[in-house]
Amino acid sequence: MCATYAQNIMVATSHSPQGAEGVAYWFAFSARDRHRLADYWSTLGHEVDTEDFFASIEDLKTFPGNVWIIEQRLGDFVISPPLSAHQVLPTNI
């Protein structure tokens, strides 16, 4: 987790074979849930502070807290507050 604001603006995207613009899905967690998230991640066999694991939708469904899902499209700006964990799934569906 980062102790400062994270920010991202989508300035380019790949298109799918059908021509649709790519999107990114952000899965964000409250900074208040950071200890609960760290405990939950450890039950999945991973540490929340490393970037070697991406929780599945099924994993996220059983997290005992809130998960916010943000759909980011070309030109969208996303900002994440300090100490709030997030993971990003880029797609071109």
N, C-alpha and C positions, 0 to 999 in steps of 0.2 A: 504494500500500500504506500502511496505517496503522501507526504505531509504537505503538499502544495496543490494548487489547482491543476487539473489536467484539462487540456483543451484540444479540440480537433475541428478543423473545417475541411469538409470534403471538397477538394478542388478538381478531382478527376475521377472517373469511374470506367470500368470495363463494361462492355455490353455482352449480354448473353447471346448464344447462337440465334435466339429468336429476335434479337435487337433490343431487348429491354435493358434499361440502365441498371447498373449495379447499385446495391444498397448495403449499408452496414447496420447490424443489429447490436446495440449496446445492452448489456445486462448489468445493471447498476445496483449497488447495495448501499444502505444508509451507513454513514460513519458511526452512528450509534450502535450498529450491528457488527462492528468490526471484530469484536472478541467472539461473538456467536458465530460469525462466518469463519473465523480461524479454527474454532473448535469443529465446526461442521466439515470444513475442508479436510481436517485431519482424519475424520471418520471415513473420508473417501481415499485416504492414503497420500494426501498431498499437503503442501504448505501454501497458505494464501499469499505469501510474500514472493513466491517464485512464479515465473511465467512459463512453466513447463506443463501446465494442465489447463484444459478447457472443460468446465463442467457441462454435462449434457443437459438438455431440457428436462429429462427425467430426474437428474440430480437436483436441478433447480426447483422442481415442483415440490420436493421434500425438504427444502431449506426452511427452517423454523423462523422465518422473518420475511420481510418484504423484498421482492425483486422487481425492479422497474425495468421495462423494456422500451428502448428508444429506437425508432427507425430513422436512420440518418440517410438523407438523399443528397445528391449533388447540390452544393451551395449551403447545406445546413451546417451550423456551428453547434458543437456539443461541448459543454463544460461540466466537469466533475469536481465536486468539492474535496477539500483535503480529507485524507483518511477514509474516503469512500472507495471501496474496491469496485472494479468494473472489469468486464471482459468484452471484447468486441469480435463479432463474427462478420467479416466482409463477404458479400455474396454477389453474384450476378445471375440472378434467377430470371 
